[in-house]
Structure formats: C-alpha cells, structure tokens
Amino acid sequence: MPRRASSTPSRHPVRRLLIGASLAAVVPLGTLAWTAGAAEETAPDPLAVPLESLTLATEQIGQGLERPTAIAGPDDGTNRLFITEKPGVIRVYEPESGLAEEPLVDLTDVVNGSGNERGLLGIEVAPDFAESQELYLAYTALPDGDVTLARYGLSDDSLEVLLSQEHPETNHNGGQLAFGTDGYLYWGLGDGGGAGDPDGNGQRLDTLLGTILRLDVSQSCGELAYCVPEDNPFVGDPEARDEIWAWGLRNPWRFSFDHADGSLWIGDVGQGAWEEVNHLAADGGGANFGWACREGLDEFDPGQCGDGAEFTDPIFTYATSAEGCAVIGGHVYRGAEFADLAEGTYVATDYCSSTGWGLRTDGSGGYKDAVIGEFPTQVTAFGEDGDGELYVVNDLPGQLHKVTFAEAAE
C-alpha cells in the first residue's frame, strides 16, 4: 500500500509557478523545469480541450473489495478488470455482471499481508494473454516479506517465482508492474523501508531496492528465470545490478506508460516534505531521481549525495501534509470515449487529499498542470480496461470506480 509520509520537523510552502498568462485559471502545484533525461518534447494533443477547461468525475461500479491494491485489464475483447486484494486474492469485474463473488486466484497461502503495506501489490497481464492466460504478480512473500515477482498460469493454477529481493522493513515495498511499449516488463521496488532510507539503498546500484527494473520475461537465460535486455543501462557494470532501468526512488508505488510514445510516468511517494511525479523518455534508462540525497528538488540527506551525481528532476511536486500524504500515480488517457476532452492528459491523485491533478506536456519543453476534480477517498491505484478507459480502486471503502471527463461550463 502507499506509505503515508513520515513526519519531519521541517515544512516547506507549496511551490506555485504560473506557466504563462494564458493559464491564469490553472492551479499549478510545483510545476518544474524540463531536465536532462526527461521525455522528449512533444506537441500538445490536438483533440483535448484546454487543461483549465477539463474536469473529471467518478462513477462507482463495484463494492465489497478487501483493501484493493492494483488493477489490470486484459486486452482480450472482454473489457474485464482483474483487481488484486491486499491479503492475496484476485477478483474479476465483468462489465455486464459486475464484481464476481468468487475469486479468480487465491494466493493467501504464499502472500505475507501483515502490516499496512505488505500483501499482493501488483498485477499485469501477459502481452499474449488471450493465448497464454498468464499473469504477472508482485507481492510480499511468506514468511519474511521478501518482495517477489512471479508468473501465474490461469490455465493450470501454476505459480513460478521469477525474482525475489530481501526487504528489511514492512513499508516501501513498491509493487507496480507494467509492460512497456518495448515488450519488456518493468517492476518497481521501494527503498527497503524505514524513515530516511537508513541503508542508503536509493543511491546504490548493487541492490534492487529503490529502483525500477526492466526484464525480458519471455525467455530465461542461464540460471535466471528471465533475461536482462542487452540495452539496459548498467549491463556490464560490475558494481551494478544489470536489471536496473532507473534508480534513486523512495517508493514508486504506481507508474505507467504512455501508449503513444512509450514514456514512463512515475508517482514517487515522499518522506515528509514533497510528493513527486517523474517523467522519463522511452530511451531514458539510467536516470537517477535523487532519493535520499534529495526529496523533490530539496536536499534531504547530504550524506547520501555522491560526488558528481547527476539527478533527473521531478516534473511536478506538491507539499506533503499541506496538499496530501502519498501520491498515487495514474495514467495518460488514451481511450476513445473521452478523447475529444482528455487525450494525452496524465491523471494522478493523492491517498489522503483525493485531489485530481491533470498534467500535459506543453510542446516547448515544459508542462501544464491543473486541479481538475476530486477522487473518492483513499484511492490506491489506477487501471485501464482493454479500450483504454480509466478506473480507480479505493482502500478501506473497497470500491471500484470508472473515471469520466467533461468540459467545465463557462
């Protein structure tokens, strides 16, 4: 689950930067300059209405979930949704009949769901799911809570562990899984937990903690149950793990790919001052996002700032406690139903404040951002169905909601 930010004695005012006089109606919260390693400049999507005119709403379509954590939509023509529950169960939502009572998968005998942040945390469907019937799952395993990547076969109820990483604390487990447009599977891992990254994992390359991995799970290589893509940024570096794609992250609880350009949008949960969103080009492997030398743009722990370290800045921040407690990264909308309104808009929220933010590239190397609505309380994850429409689940209410868009009345 997303970790509520740890308390800290220092607090900063919310950073506000107006991006041009034409955006006077926008409520920007810490929009930052484009930096090296970020996604390439792209023109605004022509179909969408101006960001300051966009609003979002949600429609509840399911209830009775037990602490839902992630959503995946198989592209098999059914428009079903697979929803993970923290204790280790996968539920199915059918558009015609609603949320099925019986679980699709029950892994409570292998998932360690103790504490607030452990459990079954991530799910992704195989690109060839219609034929293979395979799912990829991220969870904390019994008995010790090792963060684990596994492949599950629905046709034979098989579970194959592909990769496991020791995790010393109960919090900051990450857990997001997503296939990139390159066909590789990406997996996010938190920094190992504890306040302030006490082991310095965020600025280490010899551990998988505090990173996003990039794996070829379509085959195995030697003793590995997967292969490492040859163009991963640290392949051949004896002091680094080959699987790492990006590093310097605290708890990248939720990230997603823009289907149009393959870029990666990451919501990284903050320590106590800043929540942040990062944006990385499809070829941006090797980016260091700075934790725990930095939190947001501010120095956090100078003892973890290596000489000559180069960091990729977040493209959006907001103040923890003042504006929320844990960022919930969302998706870039690429569906058909609201394409004339929201095409190309990245949507995110916060676990505590429920604020709905919209972000877009402005075509000139920067971003526009606006508050475009409010989500239900305690959203934990976004997901897409096979048509690219957006959904969210929320935690203790245990509900599923569809996200809709409209143009604000003048």
Sequence and secondary structure as in RCSB ss.txt:
>XXXX:A:sequence
MPRRASSTPSRHPVRRLLIGASLAAVVPLGTLAWTAGAAEETAPDPLAVPLESLTLATEQIGQGLERPTAIAGPD
DGTNRLFITEKPGVIRVYEPESGLAEEPLVDLTDVVNGSGNERGLLGIEVAPDFAESQELYLAYTALPDGDVTLA
RYGLSDDSLEVLLSQEHPETNHNGGQLAFGTDGYLYWGLGDGGGAGDPDGNGQRLDTLLGTILRLDVSQSCGELA
YCVPEDNPFVGDPEARDEIWAWGLRNPWRFSFDHADGSLWIGDVGQGAWEEVNHLAADGGGANFGWACREGLDEF
DPGQCGDGAEFTDPIFTYATSAEGCAVIGGHVYRGAEFADLAEGTYVATDYCSSTGWGLRTDGSGGYKDAVIGEF
PTQVTAFGEDGDGELYVVNDLPGQLHKVTFAEAAE
>XXXX:A:secstr
        S           GGGTT   SSB    TTS       TTS  GGGEEEEEEEEEE  SSEEEEE  S
SSS  EEEEETTTEEEEEETTTEE SS SEE TTTB   TTT SEEEEEE TTHHHH EEEEEEEETTTTEEEEE
EEETTTTEEEEEEEE  SSSS     EEE TTS EEEEE   SSTT TT GGG SSSSTTEEEEEBTTS BTTBS
SB  TTSTTTT TTS TTEEEE  S   EEEE TTT  EEEEE  SSSEEEEEEE TT TT B  TTTEETTEE 
 GGG  TT      SEEEETTTS SSEEEEEE   STTHHHHTT EEEEETTT EEEEEEE SSS EEEEEEEE 
 TTEEEEEE TT  EEEEETTTTEEEEEEEEE   
